[in-house]
Amino acid sequence: MTPVRIGRRPDPITLTDAAVAKVADLLAQEGDEQLVLRVAVRPGGCSGYSYEMFFDSEVAEDDIVRTQGSVRVAVDPQSAELLKGSTLDYTDGLQGAGFHISNPNATRTCGCGSSFS
């Protein structure tokens, strides 16, 4: 019989090195060491759900908080289910700069890149 693991939940989202560097830079500009990067999924958008990312000074007791590099990332439990196994990347190229979430749970995405179902 395989033992059941009880304890730490898996990371809902992983940041690439480029994303960690960019978020750390943005956090340094904010000048508040208590801020966390909050990644969330909300109903809406052209495909059913949309991603939200913002700096937050409040962390709820049931949030999943992980430190990646020098960045603390907070995800609420409902969003964690929809983000499970996702990766946040940052690119800065000729086609423009920005964050992009690769979500293996998304069955459909829209052209804007920030909405999925």
Stockholm file with secondary structure:
# STOCKHOLM 1.0

chainA/1-117         MTPVRIGRRPDPITLTDAAVAKVADLLAQEGDEQLVLRVAVRPGGCSGYSYEMFFDSEVAEDDIVRTQGSVRVAVDPQSAELLKGSTLDYTDGLQGAGFHISNPNATRTCGCGSSFS
#=GR chainA/1-117 SS CCCCCCSCCCCSEEECHHHHHHHHHHHHHHTCTTCEEEEEEEECSTTSEEEEEEEESCCCTTCEEEEETTEEEEECHHHHHHHTTEEEEEEEETTEEEEEEECTTCSCBCTTSSEEC
#=GC SS_cons         CCCCCCSCCCCSEEECHHHHHHHHHHHHHHTCTTCEEEEEEEECSTTSEEEEEEEESCCCTTCEEEEETTEEEEECHHHHHHHTTEEEEEEEETTEEEEEEECTTCSCBCTTSSEEC
//
